[in-house]
Amino acid sequence: MKKIYAMIVMMAMTLTASAQEAEVASPYDNGLSVKIAAEADKFTLTATDQEPLTIAIPKQARAKKGDVVLTMDGTRLVYAIVTDIKNPLKPTVVLMNAEYEDNDDGTPKVESKQLESGTFAIVKAQGWTPGARVAIKSSRWHIGKMVCEKDGKVLVLLKGEVQAFKKADVKLLPLKELLKPGDEVKMTRARMSTMCMDGWKVKKVNAGIGRVWITFGPDASPKIVGLVDVTKAIKD
């Protein structure tokens, strides 16, 4: 009986070790640089010696005002917010992954662009879906875009790299957080880093163009960034 029990324990330990080994077996564990391109019906993220990862672009997608979409800005895959739907197949958007300035009179500078049909994917507001806004805690919090789930991991786009994380280490964030003046938030540098920086406070919000004014200290000039680059939903 003791021998049988020992064999069962050994088998359980072997299966557990195998499961753990399979859990971490991803070529993206340490991050891989990707080239991103928009094709006829998908965004393609290509890493050297790996099968391309794809995010579908639904044909004939019809946008609604206020939708957040994925689209290309040069070689970057970015969020944009829909501001006009005279033609829902070719919506007018404002890019969200950017830093902005105000006009001299204090009104926000707004640079809009009209997207062609088949060049954008509408991001679902909730759930583990491609394009979801997520946060990952390593030494610091980082904010990125979910690409897909693969090999038991969540693959996340972080500044031109795709990295694999355990699902338990990834937190879904709202696409458009309900922020108000005085809220304390973490902020990422939209073009430079995915790492969150603490100590920022909301001064003003314009949800219609996906923009928020934040300050660091009572006498500091406001920095103007996209709503997707600030969050109050994560705590250290």
Secondary structure as the mmCIF struct_conf table of DSSP 4:
data_model
#
loop_
_struct_conf.conf_type_id
_struct_conf.id
_struct_conf.beg_label_comp_id
_struct_conf.beg_label_asym_id
_struct_conf.beg_label_seq_id
_struct_conf.end_label_comp_id
_struct_conf.end_label_asym_id
_struct_conf.end_label_seq_id
HELX_RH_AL_P HELX_RH_AL_P1 LYS A 2 VAL A 24
TURN_TY1_P TURN_TY1_P1 PRO A 27 ASN A 30
STRN STRN1 LEU A 32 SER A 33
STRN STRN2 LYS A 35 ALA A 38
BEND BEND1 ALA A 40 ASP A 41
STRN STRN3 LYS A 42 THR A 46
TURN_TY1_P TURN_TY1_P2 THR A 48 ASP A 49
BEND BEND2 GLN A 50 GLN A 50
HELX_LH_PP_P HELX_LH_PP_P1 GLU A 51 PRO A 52
STRN STRN4 LEU A 53 ALA A 56
TURN_TY1_P TURN_TY1_P3 LYS A 59 GLN A 60
TURN_TY1_P TURN_TY1_P4 LYS A 65 GLY A 66
STRN STRN5 VAL A 68 ASP A 73
TURN_TY1_P TURN_TY1_P5 GLY A 74 THR A 75
STRN STRN6 ARG A 76 ASP A 84
BEND BEND3 LYS A 86 ASN A 87
TURN_TY1_P TURN_TY1_P6 PRO A 88 LEU A 89
BEND BEND4 LYS A 90 LYS A 90
STRN STRN7 THR A 92 LEU A 95
BEND BEND5 MET A 96 ALA A 98
STRN STRN8 GLU A 99 TYR A 100
STRN STRN9 ASP A 102 ASP A 102
TURN_TY1_P TURN_TY1_P7 ASP A 104 ASP A 105
BEND BEND6 GLY A 106 GLY A 106
HELX_LH_PP_P HELX_LH_PP_P2 THR A 107 THR A 107
STRN STRN10 PRO A 108 PRO A 108
HELX_LH_PP_P HELX_LH_PP_P3 LYS A 109 LYS A 109
STRN STRN11 SER A 112 GLN A 114
HELX_LH_PP_P HELX_LH_PP_P4 LEU A 115 GLU A 116
TURN_TY1_P TURN_TY1_P8 SER A 117 GLY A 118
BEND BEND7 THR A 119 THR A 119
STRN STRN12 ALA A 121 ILE A 122
HELX_LH_PP_P HELX_LH_PP_P5 VAL A 123 LYS A 124
BEND BEND8 ALA A 125 TRP A 128
TURN_TY1_P TURN_TY1_P9 PRO A 130 GLY A 131
STRN STRN13 ARG A 133 LYS A 137
BEND BEND9 SER A 138 ARG A 140
STRN STRN14 TRP A 141 LYS A 150
TURN_TY1_P TURN_TY1_P10 ASP A 151 GLY A 152
STRN STRN15 LYS A 153 LEU A 158
TURN_TY1_P TURN_TY1_P11 LYS A 159 GLY A 160
STRN STRN16 GLU A 161 PHE A 165
HELX_RH_3T_P HELX_RH_3T_P1 LYS A 167 ASP A 169
STRN STRN17 VAL A 170 LEU A 172
BEND BEND10 LEU A 175 LYS A 176
TURN_TY1_P TURN_TY1_P12 PRO A 181 GLY A 182
STRN STRN18 GLU A 184 MET A 187
TURN_TY1_P TURN_TY1_P13 ALA A 190 MET A 192
STRN STRN19 MET A 195 MET A 195
STRN STRN20 MET A 197 ASN A 206
HELX_RH_3T_P HELX_RH_3T_P2 ALA A 207 ILE A 209
TURN_TY1_P TURN_TY1_P14 GLY A 210 GLY A 210
STRN STRN21 ARG A 211 THR A 215
BEND BEND11 PHE A 216 GLY A 217
TURN_TY1_P TURN_TY1_P15 PRO A 218 ASP A 219
BEND BEND12 ALA A 220 ALA A 220
HELX_LH_PP_P HELX_LH_PP_P6 SER A 221 PRO A 222
STRN STRN22 LYS A 223 GLY A 226
HELX_RH_3T_P HELX_RH_3T_P3 LEU A 227 ASP A 229
STRN STRN23 VAL A 230 THR A 231
BEND BEND13 LYS A 232 ALA A 233
#
